[in-house]
Structures are given as structure tokens and as C-alpha cells.
């Protein structure tokens, strides 16, 4: 393991490659992590900067684990890639996540003492790679969740960036690594639009990235893992989209529509495990086995 490869083994976390998403895997490298932070803030932190990973094993954001939390220069910084449908509850989710993080940092006895407990200043960032229409940059506020706006006593700000290629050009110009990642996702989607299978689309996209010199070192080192992750997560996305759209159009809300059964049957035929099919369709194990 190289010196700049960050781990949170000290926090008791295993690092099985197929548990993490591509975003977390890519930016768990100190050089890439600092590059991304410098890109979103306009700062200029160098390799001498002390960084400590504090990422939690939590499903507050997503079971895909595309979040990275770290301490740097007296700040608690949390990055999150949002791949799926737009979610405007991100400030609330960051609030819950940061509360859990601070809880691990402060010994319980200290909060009962009279002296103020110093905390690292939090900063929150979302990088949107979904396919919904989304501005190049917006700020989400926790206060928007409060029906009564007379006096706000709790606030949390989340800076959100659309990093889809080529729409997020401004941000992508600031980070070569982020550009490469966005280009990879873009190429896969373009191939899928042309009717190419997901496996072949990933293969073509990886080759195109290497030809264009995007993420070359990263892909050479982790190509097998990357292909596996992309197939798992993008396949999951496609089935969720299919299920959601068809169930809505058919007007079924009980989770047992023909579209739901068709989705489950298709997933079963492709070799998905029962737990994943249950999670996506809402069907029971018995119903899926009967298909």
C-alpha cells in the first residue's frame, strides 16, 4: 500500500473493494482527495497537509458507500457522490451523518464538563452524477425543511455541484481526476443509448478513457474492481428506474404490479441474488421463488 493511500483501518473498518463505490475508491487517495477539495474551494493544500479519514459505515446516505469524511486543518469535510434521483433532503442527511461523526470524536464524559468542547468546522459537498436536470451549482439549506420560517435556530449548508460531462465543465476543469471519472460515466451512458449491453458499454468506456488518457494509472491498477463495481451499481440503477417508471404508469402502489413481477423475473434470470431482488422490488422471497 502506498503512503498516500488513505485507510480507516484504525476505525475498525474493512476495505473490501466491492463494498465501496468508485467515487470513494478513487478519492480515498490523498493526492486525489486534496485535488478535489482544492477544486471546490479554490484553496491550494499540498501533499504535506495532514489528512485523517473519518468515513462512517452508515446507510444515512446510501448503501453504495459513495461518501468520504475526513479531518483536515481543523475542519470536518464530507464529500458525497449522488448518483440517483435528485434528493433535496441532503442537508438533513448530512446533519444526521455529522452528528454521528462528532459523537465518535468526543468522549462521552467531556460533554458534561463546563469547558466548551472544541469541534472541527464542518463543510459539506455533494457531487451530482444522476441524469435528472440539475444546475451546475446550487446550495441546499436545512432551514428549507422547517415549515415555520420566523426564527431559524439551526442551519446547515450543503454545496452541490453537477459534475456530469460535459455539463459540469467549470468544476471539471479544476480537477483532472473528477473530469476522468465524469467522462467514464458519460461514455457508459452514451454506449447504452446506442443499445450496447452494459458489460460491453463498460468495456468500451474504459478503453476510451485510456485512449483519452483519463484515469490511466487508476484504471491500470484497479480495472477489474472498477468493472465489477460499475456493473453492479449501474445494473442496479437500471432495474430501479424500470421498476419505478412502470409501476407508476400502471397506477399500482401495492408493490405487486405486473411491472414489479416482470422486473423481478428479469433480475432472477440474470442471476441476481434474492436479497437484492427483494430490496429493489419489495417482493418477498417466496414470491420471487415462485416466478
Beta strands, then each sheet from edge to edge (+ up, - down):
strand 1: 51-53
strand 2: 67-72
strand 3: 75-82
strand 4: 121-128
strand 5: 137-141
strand 6: 157-162
sheet 1: 1+ 2- 3+ 4+ 6+ 5-
end
